[in-house]
Amino acid sequence: MKNFFRKFAALALAGACAAPAAAQDGYPARPIRLLVAYASGGPTDVIARVLAQDMSATLGQTVYVENQGAASSMVAAREIRAAAPDGYSLLFAAVGHNVNPILQRERAGYDPQKDFAPIASVATTPLIVVTAYDAPVQTMGDLVKLIRSKPQGVTFGSSGTGGSGHLAGELLATTLHQKMLHVPFRGTSAALLDVMAGRVDFMFYPIVGVAEARQARKLKVLAAATAQRLPQFPDVPTMAEVGLPGFEETAPWIGMLAPAGTPPAIVGRLNAAVAAALAKPQVRTRIEGMGGIPMGSSPQEFAAYLQRDYSRWEKVIRAAGVTVD
């Protein structure tokens, strides 16, 4: 934790150094639009609004949130790609930002690497492996044995093709060199209901609400796709602990981007405002309450992470033969 705050102190200092150049140009001189690539009310939207409120105070101008969740976040990405690179139109995106062009390059209509200037990572939303409480498997090791013993006979649910839960399941399949049957639903809640009922064997699911379902004996939590054990589930091993390392890198990310060509001084000012917000306990608490882990990064670190994320999912999608009908 001490290292975390030292990191953000350094980020804030770096941003403060960049701020004077931006300030000389009068930025920001008017309200800033933060376009959230998802519908209102969900975790990504709530996190964006918490961040925007704090950034407004830091920047001295209103950062207001708009939502554009159409076409799996592709409409929002195209809109910000075409916006003026002046720091007044920003994108609040998640893992679909990288995945959509892999699955639907022409339809996506943007290049996630070339068309945007990364500002900062904000949070990750870790996934856990869950199954029905009365399912025969008791541990992640049991689930692995079941997958190996029933080629293409084990089912896993997700919120839809190309979503984080789907891709994590496909990564598990390719890691084990096995095939499983993906069962897509319209939303994670619908998928979870079928898992709890035993109609689907398991799924990778966000942590929000799982503690209550576990306590009510509706779910078992087999493993966490995180670097360390989660405070909410201290008795649940990580994927690495059960012999499946690397899944911590698959935690769906949430981050802020600007159109390509946005001046570095403006990107630095925005990065400093994000870092200042994420260093505050009340902001961190709100993010954690939505199932997120506060992150933060320099623009360069975030850019490097996005490149790794794109390459990882491109490899998984190609290996698993994932397509969108």
C-alpha positions as CSV (number, residue, x, y, z in Angstrom):
1,M,0.0,0.0,0.0
2,K,2.8,2.4,0.8
3,N,4.3,1.7,-2.6
4,F,1.0,2.4,-4.2
5,F,0.8,5.9,-2.7
6,R,4.4,6.6,-3.5
7,K,3.6,5.7,-7.1
8,F,0.7,8.1,-7.3
9,A,2.7,10.9,-5.6
10,A,5.3,10.5,-8.4
11,L,2.6,10.5,-11.0
12,A,1.0,13.6,-9.6
13,L,4.4,15.3,-9.5
14,A,5.1,14.4,-13.1
15,G,1.7,15.7,-14.1
16,A,2.3,18.9,-12.2
17,C,5.5,19.4,-14.2
18,A,3.6,19.0,-17.5
19,A,0.7,21.2,-16.3
20,P,2.4,24.7,-16.8
21,A,2.9,24.2,-20.5
22,A,-0.8,23.2,-20.8
23,A,-1.8,26.1,-18.6
24,Q,0.0,28.6,-20.8
25,D,-2.3,27.6,-23.6
26,G,-5.3,28.1,-21.3
27,Y,-6.3,24.5,-21.0
28,P,-8.8,23.7,-19.9
29,A,-10.8,26.8,-20.8
30,R,-14.2,25.1,-21.1
31,P,-16.0,21.9,-19.9
32,I,-14.5,18.6,-20.9
33,R,-16.7,15.8,-22.4
34,L,-16.0,12.3,-21.2
35,L,-17.8,9.8,-23.4
36,V,-18.4,6.5,-21.7
37,A,-18.5,3.6,-24.2
38,Y,-21.1,1.8,-22.1
39,A,-24.7,2.3,-20.9
40,S,-25.4,4.3,-17.8
41,G,-25.6,2.6,-14.4
42,G,-23.0,-0.1,-14.9
43,P,-19.6,-0.3,-13.1
44,T,-17.7,1.5,-15.9
45,D,-20.2,4.4,-16.0
46,V,-20.2,4.8,-12.2
47,I,-16.4,4.8,-12.0
48,A,-16.3,7.4,-14.8
49,R,-18.7,9.6,-12.9
50,V,-16.7,9.3,-9.7
51,L,-13.5,10.2,-11.5
52,A,-15.1,13.0,-13.5
53,Q,-16.4,14.7,-10.3
54,D,-12.9,14.7,-8.7
55,M,-11.2,15.8,-11.9
56,S,-13.6,18.7,-12.3
57,A,-12.3,20.1,-9.0
58,T,-8.7,19.5,-9.9
59,L,-8.9,21.0,-13.4
60,G,-11.2,23.9,-12.5
61,Q,-13.6,23.0,-15.3
62,T,-16.5,20.6,-15.4
63,V,-15.8,17.1,-16.7
64,Y,-19.2,15.9,-17.7
65,V,-20.1,12.3,-18.6
66,E,-22.1,11.2,-21.6
67,N,-23.0,7.6,-22.5
68,Q,-22.8,5.9,-25.9
69,G,-23.1,2.1,-25.4
70,A,-24.2,1.2,-28.9
71,A,-22.5,-1.5,-31.0
72,S,-20.4,-2.9,-28.2
73,S,-18.7,0.4,-27.6
74,M,-17.6,0.9,-31.2
75,V,-19.8,3.9,-31.8
76,A,-18.2,5.8,-28.9
77,A,-14.7,4.9,-30.1
78,R,-15.4,6.1,-33.6
79,E,-16.8,9.4,-32.3
80,I,-13.8,10.2,-30.2
81,R,-11.4,9.1,-33.0
82,A,-13.0,11.8,-35.2
83,A,-13.0,14.5,-32.5
84,A,-10.6,17.4,-32.4
85,P,-7.4,16.5,-30.6
86,D,-7.7,19.4,-28.2
87,G,-8.4,17.7,-24.8
88,Y,-12.1,18.5,-24.7
89,S,-13.4,15.1,-26.0
90,L,-12.2,12.1,-24.2
91,L,-13.1,8.4,-24.2
92,F,-13.7,6.2,-21.2
93,A,-13.2,2.7,-22.5
94,A,-12.7,-0.9,-21.5
95,V,-11.3,-4.2,-22.9
96,G,-13.8,-4.2,-25.8
97,H,-11.9,-1.2,-27.2
98,N,-9.1,-3.6,-28.1
99,V,-11.2,-6.7,-28.8
100,N,-13.7,-5.2,-31.3
101,P,-11.2,-4.4,-34.0
102,I,-9.8,-8.0,-33.7
103,L,-13.2,-9.6,-34.1
104,Q,-14.8,-7.0,-36.5
105,R,-12.1,-4.9,-38.0
106,E,-14.1,-3.3,-40.8
107,R,-17.2,-2.7,-38.7
108,A,-15.2,-1.3,-35.8
109,G,-13.9,1.5,-38.0
110,Y,-10.9,2.4,-35.9
111,D,-7.4,1.3,-35.0
112,P,-7.0,1.1,-31.2
113,Q,-3.2,1.7,-31.5
114,K,-3.0,4.5,-34.0
115,D,-6.2,6.5,-33.5
116,F,-6.0,7.3,-29.8
117,A,-3.6,8.9,-27.3
118,P,-3.7,6.9,-24.0
119,I,-4.0,9.1,-20.9
120,A,-4.1,6.7,-18.0
121,S,-5.3,3.3,-16.8
122,V,-8.0,3.8,-14.1
123,A,-8.9,0.3,-12.8
124,T,-9.2,-3.3,-13.5
125,T,-12.3,-5.4,-12.8
126,P,-11.0,-8.8,-11.8
127,L,-12.8,-12.0,-12.7
128,I,-13.3,-15.1,-10.5
129,V,-14.2,-18.6,-11.5
130,V,-17.6,-19.6,-10.2
131,T,-19.8,-22.7,-10.4
132,A,-23.0,-23.9,-8.8
133,Y,-22.9,-24.5,-5.1
134,D,-24.0,-28.1,-5.5
135,A,-21.8,-28.8,-8.6
136,P,-19.6,-31.9,-8.3
137,V,-16.3,-30.0,-8.7
138,Q,-15.0,-28.7,-5.4
139,T,-11.8,-26.9,-6.5
140,M,-10.2,-25.4,-9.6
141,G,-8.1,-28.5,-9.9
142,D,-11.3,-30.6,-10.1
143,L,-12.6,-28.3,-12.9
144,V,-9.4,-28.7,-14.9
145,K,-9.7,-32.5,-14.5
146,L,-13.3,-32.4,-15.7
147,I,-12.3,-30.3,-18.8
148,R,-9.6,-32.7,-19.7
149,S,-11.8,-35.7,-19.2
150,K,-14.7,-34.3,-21.3
151,P,-13.4,-32.8,-24.5
152,Q,-16.0,-30.3,-25.7
153,G,-18.3,-31.5,-23.0
154,V,-17.8,-28.8,-20.5
155,T,-19.8,-25.6,-20.8
156,F,-18.9,-22.1,-19.7
157,G,-21.1,-19.0,-19.8
158,S,-20.5,-15.3,-20.5
159,S,-22.2,-12.0,-21.2
160,G,-21.7,-12.5,-24.9
161,T,-19.2,-13.3,-27.7
162,G,-16.0,-11.3,-27.3
163,G,-16.7,-10.2,-23.7
164,S,-14.1,-10.5,-21.0
165,G,-15.7,-13.6,-19.5
166,H,-15.8,-15.3,-22.9
167,L,-12.2,-14.5,-23.7
168,A,-11.0,-15.7,-20.3
169,G,-12.8,-19.0,-20.9
170,E,-11.2,-19.3,-24.3
171,L,-7.8,-18.5,-22.7
172,L,-8.3,-21.3,-20.2
173,A,-9.2,-23.7,-23.1
174,T,-6.2,-22.8,-25.1
175,T,-3.9,-23.0,-22.0
176,L,-5.2,-26.5,-21.4
177,H,-5.2,-27.4,-25.1
178,Q,-8.8,-28.4,-24.8
179,K,-12.1,-27.4,-26.3
180,M,-15.1,-26.2,-24.3
181,L,-18.6,-25.1,-25.3
182,H,-19.2,-21.4,-24.9
183,V,-22.7,-20.4,-24.0
184,P,-23.3,-16.7,-24.6
185,F,-26.0,-14.7,-22.8
186,R,-27.3,-11.2,-22.9
187,G,-25.6,-9.9,-19.8
188,T,-23.6,-11.5,-17.0
189,S,-26.6,-11.7,-14.7
190,A,-28.5,-14.0,-17.0
191,A,-25.4,-16.2,-17.4
192,L,-24.9,-16.4,-13.7
193,L,-28.5,-17.6,-13.1
194,D,-27.9,-20.6,-15.4
195,V,-24.6,-21.3,-13.7
196,M,-26.3,-21.3,-10.3
197,A,-29.0,-23.6,-11.6
198,G,-26.4,-26.0,-12.9
199,R,-27.4,-25.6,-16.6
200,V,-24.0,-24.2,-17.4
201,D,-20.9,-25.7,-15.7
202,F,-19.0,-22.5,-14.8
203,M,-18.1,-19.0,-15.8
204,F,-15.6,-16.2,-15.2
205,Y,-17.6,-13.6,-13.4
206,P,-16.9,-10.1,-11.9
207,I,-16.6,-10.1,-8.1
208,V,-19.6,-7.8,-7.4
209,G,-22.4,-9.6,-5.6
210,V,-20.7,-12.9,-5.5
211,A,-20.0,-12.8,-1.8
212,E,-23.7,-12.7,-1.1
213,A,-24.5,-15.5,-3.5
214,R,-21.7,-17.6,-2.0
215,Q,-23.0,-17.0,1.6
216,A,-26.5,-18.0,0.4
217,R,-25.0,-21.3,-0.9
218,K,-25.8,-20.6,-4.5
219,L,-22.3,-20.4,-5.8
220,K,-18.8,-21.8,-5.2
221,V,-15.8,-19.7,-6.0
222,L,-13.0,-21.8,-7.4
223,A,-10.2,-19.4,-8.2
224,A,-9.4,-15.7,-8.7
225,A,-7.8,-14.4,-11.9
226,T,-5.7,-11.9,-9.9
227,A,-2.1,-11.5,-8.8
228,Q,-2.9,-11.8,-5.1
229,R,-5.8,-13.3,-3.3
230,L,-8.8,-11.0,-3.0
231,P,-9.7,-9.6,0.4
232,Q,-13.3,-10.6,-0.3
233,F,-12.3,-14.2,-0.7
234,P,-9.1,-14.8,1.3
235,D,-9.6,-18.6,1.2
236,V,-9.9,-18.7,-2.6
237,P,-6.6,-19.4,-4.5
238,T,-5.4,-17.4,-7.4
239,M,-5.2,-19.0,-10.8
240,A,-1.4,-19.0,-10.5
241,E,-1.6,-20.8,-7.2
242,V,-3.4,-23.7,-8.9
243,G,-0.9,-23.9,-11.7
244,L,-2.4,-21.5,-14.2
245,P,-0.2,-18.4,-14.2
246,G,-0.8,-15.3,-16.4
247,F,-4.6,-14.9,-15.9
248,E,-4.0,-11.8,-13.7
249,E,-3.0,-10.0,-16.9
250,T,-6.5,-10.7,-18.3
251,A,-8.4,-8.6,-15.8
252,P,-10.6,-6.4,-17.8
253,W,-9.2,-2.8,-17.9
254,I,-10.9,0.5,-17.7
255,G,-9.0,3.6,-18.9
256,M,-9.1,7.0,-20.4
257,L,-8.0,8.0,-23.9
258,A,-7.9,11.0,-26.1
259,P,-7.9,11.4,-29.9
260,A,-4.5,10.8,-31.5
261,G,-2.6,14.0,-31.9
262,T,-3.6,15.5,-28.6
263,P,-0.7,17.6,-27.3
264,P,1.5,15.8,-24.8
265,A,1.1,18.8,-22.3
266,I,-2.7,18.3,-22.3
267,V,-2.3,14.5,-21.9
268,G,0.0,15.1,-19.0
269,R,-2.4,17.5,-17.3
270,L,-5.2,15.0,-17.6
271,N,-3.0,12.2,-16.4
272,A,-2.1,14.2,-13.3
273,A,-5.8,14.8,-12.6
274,V,-6.5,11.1,-12.9
275,A,-3.6,10.3,-10.6
276,A,-4.7,12.9,-8.0
277,A,-8.2,11.3,-8.0
278,L,-7.0,7.8,-7.6
279,A,-4.8,8.7,-4.7
280,K,-7.8,9.7,-2.7
281,P,-9.3,7.0,-0.3
282,Q,-12.9,8.1,-1.0
283,V,-12.4,7.6,-4.8
284,R,-10.6,4.3,-4.3
285,T,-13.4,3.1,-2.0
286,R,-16.1,3.9,-4.6
287,I,-14.1,2.0,-7.3
288,E,-13.6,-1.0,-5.0
289,G,-17.3,-1.0,-4.2
290,M,-18.0,-1.5,-7.9
291,G,-15.7,-4.5,-8.0
292,G,-12.7,-2.6,-9.4
293,I,-9.1,-2.4,-8.3
294,P,-7.7,1.2,-8.7
295,M,-4.7,1.3,-11.0
296,G,-3.2,4.4,-12.5
297,S,-0.2,4.8,-14.8
298,S,1.7,7.2,-16.9
299,P,0.5,7.6,-20.5
300,Q,3.5,5.6,-21.7
301,E,2.8,2.8,-19.3
302,F,-0.8,2.6,-20.4
303,A,0.1,2.6,-24.1
304,A,2.5,-0.3,-23.5
305,Y,-0.2,-2.2,-21.6
306,L,-2.7,-1.7,-24.3
307,Q,-0.3,-3.1,-26.9
308,R,0.3,-6.2,-24.7
309,D,-3.5,-6.5,-24.2
310,Y,-4.2,-6.3,-27.9
311,S,-1.5,-8.9,-28.8
312,R,-2.7,-11.3,-26.1
313,W,-6.3,-11.3,-27.1
314,E,-5.5,-11.4,-30.8
315,K,-3.5,-14.6,-30.1
316,V,-6.3,-16.1,-28.0
317,I,-9.1,-15.2,-30.5
318,R,-7.1,-16.6,-33.5
319,A,-6.2,-19.8,-31.6
320,A,-9.7,-20.4,-30.4
321,G,-11.3,-19.5,-33.7
322,V,-13.7,-17.0,-32.1
323,T,-15.9,-15.2,-34.6
324,V,-18.9,-12.9,-34.4
325,D,-22.0,-14.0,-36.4
